[in-house]
Amino acid sequence: MTVTGHARVATTHHRHAFVLLGSLQTALIFTLSALAVPLPRIGHEFALERADLILLSAAYGLTFAGLLLFGGRLADRYGGRRALTAGLVLFASASAAAPLATGIGALLAARFAQGAGAALVAPAAMAVLRAVFPSPAAYGRAMATWGGLSVLGATTGNLVSGVISALLSWRWTLAVPLVVAVAALALTPRLLPDTAPSRDRALDLPGALLATGGITLAGYGLVVTDARPWSSAGVLVPLLGGTVLLAAFGYAERRSRDPLLPPRFLADRRRALALTATALSACGTAMTFVVLSLHFQQARDWSLLQTSAAFAPFAVALIASGRAAGPLIGRYGARTVTAVGLGTGAAGLAFLAFTGLDPHTSYALGLLPGLVLLPAGAAASFAGTAVLAMHGAPQRQTGLAGGVLNTAMEIGPTVVFAVLLTLGSDARSLAVTGAALAVVALLCHRTKESITQGSQ
């Protein structure tokens, strides 16, 4: 075979590997949002109280976010492909149990286990991605596309779950991640390269326990503010407990010789700004799905199918913007694309807040512009921030960088969503989120010390 032929085969293999890893990332976020639309039906079937519904909706995300940092360390220490395989086995097993659940206890256990598996798969997939594209230029292009996969997974979850639940059952929605995980397990040995473990790195189990406990407890305390007042023991106890554990984690990391999350890793202002932008972008899209799903089904009395169909333009704009983001980053730089994406997303949220939530406003004039602007901006923002967050991370910390990036995606919506619930899930919530996005867009544009020319 000629040199050109070998290059063509290698390119095709890399493309297939990226499709496999990208499908996994999309499936992980799909699973996060899969119960959003059919949750009322599940509550009716199992006769659940509001508190049970809140815990069920948050179970997957709590363990996912809580274990991501440790999952990243495991991927770096034992090798990305080995950690990916282990995570897929757990994720697939839990995904097989979830559709068969006969009660809330079994379903909760399956969702918690799914989140634990996802927390290992997500950073491991990013570690393997670095091995697939060792060239910095190729890796940067891959990360530009990768950044939009999370919001694509969330959008697909909301669209598909409504359709499947309306036509079949919510249980079939939970079977989708199982199909992806089983296919990935079969294809991983053929498509994905093995990655060298970093055996010289300790696991930092004390740090892992403190971080996991702190994030999970604090996240739970924020989630239950939807059903309990901030002054109640059910909110204050987990919030204070989580805060204490996270403070202890910070203290322990400064004293550790091989910390789980090196303080210098977050001291990079470019990365810190990118993670902030990621969290706010994730919050903007998550808030929009929640507010508009309630608006469509309650204020406009739309069915599940109508609600899912209403988000179709959102998905189209998201995919189109995601495809354009990579070339734009190559031409204008990640900083510029991130800033423009955040500003566009903020404009979309503002439009939805002030014109789209009037039940008498037409869909085409009051909602459609916002449902196009927001995803177009979000896809560009996620693409840019993924490049910025991963830039400069050494090979031995790729799993850690992936864990931190995914943690920002998971924690951001939880924190901001809880705060905005005190304002009410209405136009004010969307407007506040849009204003925050606009501020970060301005910072991305002006803070040239944080985002250097080398990141572009």
Long-range contacts (C-beta under 8 A, 24 or more apart in sequence): 13-191, 14-132, 14-133, 14-138, 16-191, 17-128, 17-132, 17-191, 17-192, 17-193, 18-129, 18-132, 18-133, 18-142, 18-145, 20-184, 20-187, 20-188, 20-191, 20-192, 21-125, 21-128, 21-129, 21-132, 21-192, 22-145, 22-146, 22-149, 23-180, 23-183, 23-184, 24-88, 24-121, 24-125, 24-180, 24-181, 24-184, 25-122, 25-125, 25-146, 25-149, 25-150, 25-153, 26-149, 26-150, 26-152, 26-153, 26-156, 27-153, 27-176, 27-177, 27-180, 27-181, 28-64, 28-91, 28-118, 28-121, 28-122, 28-153, 28-177, 29-149, 29-150, 29-151, 29-152, 29-153, 29-154, 29-157, 29-409, 30-153, 30-154, 30-156, 30-157, 30-160, 30-176, 30-177, 31-60, 31-95, 31-114, 31-118, 31-157, 31-174, 31-176, 31-177, 32-60, 32-61, 32-64, 32-153, 32-154, 32-157, 32-410, 33-153, 33-154, 33-157, 33-158, 33-161, 33-289, 34-157, 34-160, 34-161, 34-173, 34-174, 34-176, 34-177, 35-161, 35-170, 35-173, 35-174, 36-157, 36-158, 36-161, 36-289, 36-290, 36-293, 37-158, 37-161, 37-162, 37-165, 37-293, 37-304, 37-307, 37-308, 38-161, 38-162, 38-165, 38-170, 38-173, 38-304, 41-165, 41-170, 42-107, 42-170, 46-103, 46-104, 46-107, 48-104, 50-227, 51-224, 51-227, 51-228, 52-104, 54-223, 54-224, 54-226, 54-227, 55-108, 55-223, 55-224, 56-104, 56-107, 56-108, 56-111, 58-219, 58-220, 58-223, 58-414, 59-108, 59-111, 59-112, 59-115, 60-111, 60-112, 60-114, 60-115, 60-118, 61-115, 61-219, 61-410, 61-414, 62-112, 62-115, 62-216, 62-219, 62-220, 62-223, 63-112, 63-113, 63-114, 63-115, 63-116, 63-119, 63-216, 64-115, 64-116, 64-118, 64-119, 64-122, 64-406, 64-410, 65-115, 65-119, 65-215, 65-216, 65-219, 65-407, 65-410, 65-411, 65-414, 66-115, 66-119, 66-211, 66-212, 66-213, 66-215, 66-216, 66-219, 67-115, 67-116, 67-119, 67-120, 67-212, 68-119, 68-122, 68-123, 68-403, 68-404, 68-406, 68-407, 68-410, 69-208, 69-211, 69-212, 69-260, 69-261, 69-400, 69-403, 69-404, 69-407, 70-119, 70-208, 70-211, 70-212, 70-260, 70-403, 71-119, 71-120, 71-121, 71-122, 71-123, 71-124, 71-399, 71-403, 72-123, 72-127, 72-399, 72-400, 72-401, 72-402, 72-403, 72-404, 73-201, 73-203, 73-204, 73-208, 73-260, 73-399, 73-400, 73-403, 74-120, 74-124, 74-203, 74-399, 75-120, 75-123, 75-124, 75-127, 75-398, 75-399, 75-402, 75-403, 76-127, 76-197, 76-198, 76-201, 76-396, 76-397, 76-398, 76-399, 76-400, 77-197, 77-198, 77-199, 77-201, 77-203, 78-197, 79-127, 79-194, 79-195, 79-196, 79-197, 80-124, 80-125, 80-126, 80-127, 80-128, 80-130, 80-131, 80-195, 80-398, 80-399, 81-124, 81-128, 81-188, 81-192, 81-193, 81-194, 81-195, 82-194, 82-195, 82-197, 83-120, 83-123, 83-124, 83-127, 83-399, 84-120, 84-121, 84-124, 84-125, 84-127, 84-128, 84-188, 84-192, 85-185, 85-188, 86-120, 87-117, 87-118, 87-119, 87-120, 87-121, 87-124, 88-117, 88-121, 88-181, 88-184, 88-185, 88-188, 89-117, 89-185, 90-116, 90-117, 90-120, 91-117, 91-118, 91-121, 91-177, 91-181, 92-117, 92-178, 92-181, 92-182, 92-185, 93-117, 95-174, 95-175, 95-177, 95-178, 95-181, 96-178, 98-174, 99-171, 99-172, 99-174, 99-175, 99-178, 100-171, 114-177, 119-403, 122-402, 122-403, 122-406, 123-399, 123-400, 123-402, 123-403, 123-406, 124-399, 124-402, 125-402, 126-390, 126-398, 126-399, 126-401, 126-402, 126-405, 127-195, 127-398, 127-399, 127-402, 128-192, 128-193, 128-195, 130-195, 130-395, 130-398, 131-193, 131-194, 131-195, 132-192, 132-193, 139-390, 140-329, 140-330, 140-387, 140-391, 141-326, 141-330, 143-383, 143-386, 143-387, 143-390, 144-325, 144-326, 144-329, 144-330, 144-334, 144-383, 144-384, 144-386, 144-387, 145-322, 145-325, 145-326, 145-383, 146-383, 146-386, 147-325, 147-379, 147-382, 147-383, 147-384, 147-385, 147-386, 147-387, 148-318, 148-321, 148-322, 148-325, 148-378, 148-379, 148-382, 148-383, 150-282, 150-382, 150-406, 150-409, 151-281, 151-282, 151-285, 151-318, 151-375, 151-378, 151-379, 151-382, 152-315, 152-318, 152-319, 152-322, 152-379, 154-285, 154-286, 154-289, 155-285, 155-311, 155-314, 155-315, 155-318, 155-375, 156-315, 158-289, 158-293, 158-308, 158-311, 159-308, 159-311, 159-312, 159-315, 160-308, 161-308, 162-304, 162-305, 162-307, 162-308, 163-304, 163-305, 163-308, 165-304, 166-303, 166-304, 166-305, 166-308, 167-305, 198-396, 201-258, 201-396, 202-257, 202-258, 204-256, 204-258, 204-259, 204-260, 206-252, 207-249, 207-252, 207-253, 207-256, 207-259, 207-260, 207-261, 208-260, 210-245, 210-246, 210-248, 210-249, 210-252, 211-245, 211-246, 211-249, 211-260, 211-261, 213-241, 213-242, 213-245, 214-242, 214-243, 214-244, 214-245, 214-246, 214-248, 214-249, 215-242, 215-246, 215-407, 215-411, 216-242, 217-241, 217-242, 217-245, 218-242, 218-243, 218-246, 219-411, 219-414, 222-414, 222-415, 222-417, 222-418, 223-414, 223-418, 225-418, 225-421, 225-422, 226-418, 226-421, 230-422, 260-400, 261-400, 261-404, 265-393, 265-397, 265-400, 265-401, 265-404, 266-404, 268-392, 269-447, 269-449, 269-450, 270-388, 270-391, 270-392, 270-450, 270-451, 270-452, 270-455, 271-388, 271-389, 271-391, 271-392, 272-450, 273-388, 273-440, 273-443, 273-444, 273-447, 273-450, 273-451, 274-338, 274-384, 274-385, 274-386, 274-388, 274-389, 275-385, 275-389, 275-404, 275-405, 275-408, 276-408, 276-440, 277-338, 277-342, 277-381, 277-384, 277-385, 277-440, 277-444, 278-381, 278-382, 278-385, 278-386, 278-389, 278-405, 278-408, 278-409, 278-412, 279-408, 279-409, 279-411, 279-412, 279-413, 279-415, 279-416, 280-342, 280-412, 280-416, 280-433, 280-436, 280-437, 280-440, 281-341, 281-342, 281-345, 281-378, 281-381, 281-382, 281-385, 281-412, 281-437, 282-408, 282-409, 282-410, 282-412, 282-413, 283-412, 283-413, 283-415, 283-416, 283-417, 283-433, 284-345, 284-346, 284-349, 284-374, 284-378, 284-433, 284-434, 284-437, 285-374, 285-375, 285-378, 286-413, 286-417, 287-413, 287-416, 287-417, 287-420, 287-425, 287-429, 287-430, 287-433, 288-349, 288-352, 288-374, 288-430, 290-417, 290-425, 291-357, 291-425, 291-426, 291-429, 291-430, 292-352, 292-356, 292-367, 294-425, 295-357, 295-359, 299-357, 299-359, 300-359, 310-363, 310-367, 310-371, 311-371, 313-368, 313-371, 313-372, 314-371, 314-372, 314-374, 314-375, 315-375, 317-371, 317-372, 317-373, 317-375, 317-376, 317-379, 318-375, 318-376, 318-378, 318-379, 319-379, 320-376, 321-375, 321-376, 321-377, 321-378, 321-379, 321-380, 322-379, 322-383, 324-380, 325-379, 325-380, 325-383, 325-384, 326-383, 328-380, 329-383, 329-384, 329-387, 329-456, 332-456, 333-453, 333-455, 333-456, 334-383, 334-384, 334-385, 334-387, 334-388, 334-391, 334-451, 334-455, 334-456, 335-384, 335-388, 335-444, 335-445, 335-448, 335-451, 335-455, 335-456, 336-384, 336-445, 336-456, 337-380, 337-381, 337-383, 337-384, 338-380, 338-381, 338-384, 338-385, 338-388, 338-441, 338-444, 339-384, 339-441, 339-442, 339-444, 339-445, 340-377, 340-380, 340-441, 341-376, 341-377, 341-378, 341-379, 341-380, 341-381, 341-382, 341-383, 341-384, 341-441, 342-377, 342-381, 342-437, 342-438, 342-440, 342-441, 342-444, 343-377, 343-437, 343-438, 343-441, 344-373, 344-374, 344-376, 344-377, 344-380, 345-373, 345-374, 345-376, 345-377, 345-378, 345-381, 345-434, 345-437, 346-377, 346-434, 346-435, 346-437, 346-438, 346-441, 347-373, 347-377, 347-434, 348-372, 348-373, 348-374, 348-375, 348-376, 348-377, 348-434, 349-374, 349-430, 349-431, 349-433, 349-434, 349-437, 350-430, 350-431, 350-434, 352-430, 353-427, 353-428, 353-429, 353-430, 353-431, 353-434, 354-427, 354-431, 357-426, 357-427, 357-430, 377-437, 387-455, 388-451, 388-455, 391-454, 391-455, 392-455
